[in-house]
Amino acid sequence: MGALISLFGGAAFRAIWGEVSTWLNNRQEHAQEMERMKLQASLDAARSTQQLDALKVQSELGLKTVEVQHAAAMDQADADAFTLGLKAASAPTGVKWVDAWNSAVRPAFATVVLVLWVGVLAREQFTPSVWDLELMGSVVGFFFADRTLRKAGK
């Protein structure tokens, strides 16, 4: 009888221990799987946030690029319009007195300003101020450097 109890007791104990052991292993695997799923969800959320931030930055950069291109195009259009205006203003009209007037306005204005400036310098006994010296440098640069660079094609 002891042998029977021993046989069945050992088999029953192994069967019960096997079930308990399987249940504990399954419970531990389930807990690990749940933890892995939570970690994966947090990683996916972080990756999604990072991708969204990257898309926002790309969108803002694209918008800035468009704004800069627009500003450059507007600056170029302004420069082209100014150049066309200068060319149109200096083009002869075919009417002699209008062409004479157009060609005389700038030199006459420059002459009047020069006479007034020399008059002020004469009143100050030809002692130039800092402003006078800067103005002289600008005028010399405009009349000599500008023409020299224009002839060189720069």
C-alpha positions in Angstrom: 0.0 0.0 0.0 2.9 2.3 0.7 4.1 1.6 -2.8 0.8 2.6 -4.3 0.6 5.7 -2.2 4.1 6.5 -3.1 3.5 5.9 -6.8 0.2 7.8 -7.0 1.4 10.5 -4.5 4.5 11.1 -6.5 2.6 11.2 -9.8 -0.1 13.5 -8.3 2.5 15.7 -6.7 4.3 16.0 -10.0 1.0 16.8 -11.9 0.1 19.4 -9.3 3.6 20.9 -9.2 3.7 20.9 -13.0 0.4 22.8 -13.2 1.5 25.3 -10.5 4.8 25.7 -12.2 3.2 26.3 -15.6 0.8 28.8 -14.0 3.6 30.7 -12.4 5.7 30.7 -15.6 2.6 31.9 -17.6 1.9 34.6 -15.1 5.6 35.8 -15.2 5.6 35.8 -19.0 2.3 37.7 -19.1 3.8 40.4 -16.8 6.9 40.6 -18.9 4.8 40.9 -22.1 2.7 43.6 -20.5 5.8 45.5 -19.5 7.3 45.1 -23.0 4.0 46.4 -24.5 4.0 49.4 -22.2 7.6 50.2 -23.0 7.0 49.7 -26.8 4.0 52.1 -26.5 6.1 54.8 -24.8 8.8 54.4 -27.4 6.3 54.6 -30.2 4.8 57.8 -28.6 8.3 59.3 -28.2 9.1 58.4 -31.9 5.8 59.9 -33.0 6.4 63.1 -31.1 9.9 63.3 -32.5 8.7 62.8 -36.1 5.9 65.4 -35.5 8.5 67.9 -34.3 10.7 67.1 -37.3 7.8 67.7 -39.6 7.0 71.0 -37.9 10.6 72.2 -38.3 10.7 71.1 -42.0 7.4 72.9 -42.5 8.7 76.1 -40.9 12.0 75.9 -42.8 10.0 75.4 -46.1 7.9 78.4 -45.2 11.0 80.5 -44.4 12.6 79.4 -47.7 9.5 80.5 -49.6 9.5 83.8 -47.7 13.2 84.4 -48.5 12.7 83.5 -52.2 9.8 85.9 -52.3 11.8 88.7 -50.7 14.7 88.0 -53.1 12.3 88.0 -56.1 10.7 91.3 -54.9 14.2 92.9 -54.5 15.2 91.8 -57.9 11.9 93.1 -59.4 12.5 96.5 -57.6 16.1 96.6 -59.0 14.8 95.8 -62.5 12.1 98.4 -62.3 14.6 101.0 -61.0 17.0 100.2 -63.9 14.2 100.4 -66.4 13.1 103.7 -65.0 16.6 105.2 -65.2 16.9 104.0 -68.8 13.5 105.4 -69.7 14.3 108.7 -68.0 17.5 109.1 -70.0 16.1 108.0 -73.3 15.7 110.9 -75.8 12.1 111.8 -76.6 12.7 113.4 -79.9 11.4 116.8 -78.8 14.5 119.1 -78.5 13.4 121.3 -75.7 12.2 118.3 -73.6 15.5 116.5 -74.2 17.5 119.7 -73.3 15.4 120.1 -70.1 15.9 116.5 -69.1 19.6 116.6 -69.7 20.0 119.9 -67.9 18.0 119.1 -64.7 20.6 116.9 -63.0 23.6 119.0 -63.8 21.7 122.2 -62.8 20.6 120.7 -59.5 24.2 119.4 -58.8 25.5 122.9 -59.6 23.1 124.6 -57.3 23.9 122.2 -54.4 27.6 122.7 -55.1 27.3 126.5 -55.0 25.4 126.4 -51.8 27.9 124.0 -50.2 30.9 126.1 -51.3 29.0 129.2 -49.9 28.6 127.5 -46.5 32.3 126.5 -46.6 33.3 130.1 -47.5 31.2 131.4 -44.6 33.1 129.0 -42.3 36.5 130.2 -43.8 36.9 127.0 -45.7 37.3 124.9 -42.6 35.5 121.6 -43.4 33.6 119.8 -40.7 33.5 116.0 -40.3 30.2 116.1 -42.3 31.9 118.1 -45.1 34.8 115.6 -45.3 32.4 112.7 -45.5 30.4 114.4 -48.2 33.5 115.1 -50.1 34.5 111.4 -49.9 31.1 110.4 -51.1 31.1 112.8 -54.0 34.6 111.7 -55.1 33.7 108.1 -54.7 30.5 108.6 -56.8 32.1 110.5 -59.6 35.4 108.6 -59.9 35.1 105.2 -58.4 31.6 104.6 -59.7 32.5 105.5 -63.3 35.8 103.5 -63.1 34.0 100.4 -61.9 31.2 100.8 -64.4 33.8 100.9 -67.2 35.4 97.8 -65.9 32.0 96.1 -65.9 31.6 95.6 -62.2 
